[in-house]
Amino acid sequence: MTTIQSNAVSSDLLSTMNPTKSGGNSTVADAQDRFMTLLVTQMRNQDPLNPLDNAQVTSQLAQLSTVTGIDKLNSSLEALMGNYQSNQRLQAAGMIGHGVLVPGSNLNLAEGIGAFGVELAEPADKLEVKIMNASGSVVRSINLGSQEAGIQGFQWDGKTDSGADAAEGAYSFQVVATRGEQQVQATSLAFGVVGSVTTGAQGVKLNVPAIGSVTLNDVRQII
């Protein structure tokens, strides 16, 4: 009769728990088959006077069950991620042609209108906006008065501080919000129209002319 030299479960059995360490590309199902084949063989050839330790065998079976569960969980997560990405693509595609507000200070003046937005962390007693041309010179200062917390959209009428019509094109703007003597956190929001959608390793991107590529998480408001 062939005997087992140790009460412990053999290293061959243990190696089936981690197929990658045995040098193959086996799946968890293959590992299960090998584990059970080796276990049955080992139990058939064990020494009746020195049998396998039941606790160790039970432990290895429990570990195999855990590995199988993790593999199934990973498969489920991959399926969920695939569905999530598909939903993102559909959502992004539906935004083509719609205006969005995203963090940024770009301001485009076209047909006498320049749209922009501001996100306030808390209510402000005073909100000031300074619009600057390409050289950085202020062409218009606007006092928007008190504003509630949250996202607010505004339009510049294209007039300079002197009352003249500003040239159409690209500008930038800065916002300063205060409440009493304290400054309120204010985020400038650039406005643009989604032109197309790109998908890749970085996820779903919205291509917005004059702003660039932005993620869905960047979008603060859809107009």
C-alpha positions in Angstrom: 0.0 0.0 0.0 1.2 3.4 -0.9 1.4 5.7 2.2 1.4 9.4 2.7 4.5 10.9 4.3 2.7 13.6 6.1 -0.6 14.3 7.8 -0.8 17.7 6.0 -2.6 18.2 2.7 0.1 17.8 0.0 1.7 20.8 -1.8 0.1 19.6 -5.0 -3.3 20.1 -3.5 -2.3 23.6 -2.2 -0.9 24.6 -5.7 -4.4 24.1 -7.2 -5.6 26.9 -5.1 -3.4 29.4 -7.0 -3.2 28.3 -10.6 -1.0 31.3 -11.6 1.8 30.1 -9.3 1.8 26.7 -11.1 2.8 28.4 -14.3 -0.5 27.9 -16.2 -3.4 30.0 -17.3 -5.9 27.6 -15.8 -9.3 28.9 -14.8 -10.8 28.4 -11.3 -12.9 25.5 -12.7 -9.7 23.7 -13.8 -8.3 24.3 -10.3 -11.4 22.8 -8.8 -11.1 19.7 -10.9 -7.4 19.2 -10.2 -8.0 19.8 -6.5 -10.7 17.2 -6.2 -8.8 14.7 -8.3 -5.7 15.0 -6.2 -7.7 15.0 -2.9 -9.5 11.8 -3.9 -6.3 10.1 -5.0 -4.6 11.1 -1.8 -7.4 9.9 0.4 -7.5 6.5 -1.4 -3.7 6.0 -0.8 -3.5 7.3 2.8 -2.1 5.3 5.6 -5.0 4.0 7.7 -2.8 4.3 10.7 -1.8 7.8 9.9 -4.9 9.4 8.1 -5.3 12.8 6.7 -6.1 15.6 9.1 -9.8 16.3 8.6 -9.4 19.9 9.8 -6.8 20.6 7.2 -8.8 19.0 4.4 -11.9 21.0 5.5 -9.8 24.2 5.5 -8.6 23.6 2.0 -12.1 22.9 0.7 -13.3 26.1 2.4 -10.5 28.1 0.6 -11.4 26.6 -2.7 -15.0 27.6 -2.1 -13.8 31.1 -1.3 -11.7 31.3 -4.5 -14.7 30.2 -6.5 -16.9 32.8 -4.9 -14.4 35.6 -5.6 -14.2 34.5 -9.3 -18.0 34.7 -9.6 -18.0 38.0 -7.9 -15.4 39.4 -10.3 -17.5 38.2 -13.2 -20.6 39.9 -11.8 -18.6 43.2 -11.2 -17.3 43.1 -14.8 -20.8 42.6 -16.1 -22.1 45.5 -14.0 -19.2 47.7 -15.1 -20.0 46.9 -18.8 -23.6 47.9 -18.2 -22.6 51.1 -16.4 -20.3 52.1 -19.3 -23.0 51.4 -21.8 -25.4 53.6 -19.9 -22.8 56.3 -19.7 -22.3 56.2 -23.5 -26.1 56.4 -24.1 -26.4 59.3 -21.6 -23.5 61.1 -23.2 -24.8 60.6 -26.7 -28.1 62.2 -25.6 -26.3 65.3 -24.6 -25.0 66.1 -28.1 -26.4 69.5 -29.1 -27.2 70.5 -25.6 -25.5 73.3 -23.6 -23.6 72.5 -20.5 -22.0 74.3 -17.6 -18.6 72.9 -16.5 -15.8 74.3 -14.3 -13.8 76.8 -16.3 -13.3 80.5 -17.0 -13.7 80.5 -20.8 -16.4 82.9 -22.1 -17.4 83.1 -25.8 -19.3 86.1 -27.1 -21.5 85.4 -30.1 -24.4 87.4 -31.5 -24.2 89.8 -28.6 -24.5 87.1 -25.9 -21.9 85.5 -23.7 -23.2 82.7 -21.4 -21.5 81.6 -18.2 -22.3 80.3 -14.7 -21.2 80.4 -11.1 -21.4 77.8 -8.4 -21.6 79.1 -4.8 -20.9 77.0 -1.8 -23.2 79.2 0.3 -25.4 82.3 -0.2 -23.5 85.5 -1.0 -24.5 89.1 -0.3 -22.5 90.3 -3.3 -21.3 88.6 -6.5 -18.9 90.4 -8.8 -17.8 89.3 -12.3 -14.9 90.7 -14.3 -14.8 89.9 -18.0 -11.4 90.1 -19.7 -10.2 90.1 -23.3 -7.4 88.0 -24.7 -4.7 90.4 -23.4 -6.1 90.2 -19.9 -7.6 93.7 -19.8 -11.0 94.0 -18.0 -13.6 95.1 -20.5 -16.7 94.8 -18.2 -17.3 94.6 -14.5 -20.7 93.4 -13.4 -22.2 93.4 -9.9 -24.8 90.7 -9.8 -25.9 91.5 -6.2 -27.0 88.8 -3.7 -27.2 85.2 -4.9 -28.4 82.0 -3.4 -26.1 79.0 -2.9 -25.9 76.6 -5.7 -25.5 76.9 -9.5 -26.6 80.1 -11.2 -26.5 80.8 -15.0 -26.0 84.3 -16.4 -25.6 86.1 -19.7 -23.3 89.0 -20.7 -24.9 91.4 -23.1 -21.7 92.0 -24.9 -21.4 95.6 -23.7 -18.1 97.0 -22.3 -17.9 99.3 -19.3 -18.1 102.3 -21.7 -21.3 101.0 -23.3 -19.7 100.0 -26.6 -20.2 96.7 -28.2 -17.4 94.3 -27.5 -16.0 92.3 -30.4 -17.3 88.8 -30.7 -14.9 86.0 -29.8 -13.1 84.5 -26.9 -12.9 86.1 -23.4 -12.3 84.9 -19.9 -14.0 85.9 -16.6 -13.3 85.9 -12.9 -15.9 85.8 -10.0 -15.6 87.1 -6.5 -18.4 86.4 -3.9 -18.6 87.8 -0.4 -20.9 87.5 2.6 -20.4 90.3 5.0 -16.7 90.6 5.3 -16.0 87.0 4.4 -15.3 85.6 1.0 -17.6 82.9 -0.3 -16.2 79.9 -2.3 -17.3 80.5 -5.9 -16.5 78.3 -8.9 -16.6 79.8 -12.3 -18.5 77.7 -14.9 -17.9 77.9 -18.6 -20.8 77.4 -21.0 -20.5 75.3 -24.2 -22.5 73.1 -26.5 -21.6 69.4 -26.7 -20.4 68.7 -30.2 -19.5 65.0 -30.0 -18.8 62.1 -27.6 -15.6 60.0 -27.4 -15.1 56.7 -25.6 -11.8 55.1 -24.7 -9.6 53.8 -21.9 -10.2 57.1 -20.0 -14.0 56.5 -20.2 -16.6 58.7 -21.8 -15.6 62.2 -22.8 -17.8 65.1 -24.0 -16.1 67.2 -26.7 -17.2 70.8 -26.2 -15.9 73.4 -28.7 -13.9 76.3 -27.1 -13.7 74.3 -23.8 -12.2 70.9 -24.8 -12.9 67.4 -23.5 -14.8 67.0 -20.3 -16.2 64.1 -18.3 -19.8 63.5 -17.3 -18.8 64.2 -13.7 -17.6 67.7 -14.8 -21.0 68.7 -16.0 -22.7 70.9 -13.4 -25.8 71.7 -15.4 -27.4 70.7 -18.7 -29.2 73.5 -20.5 
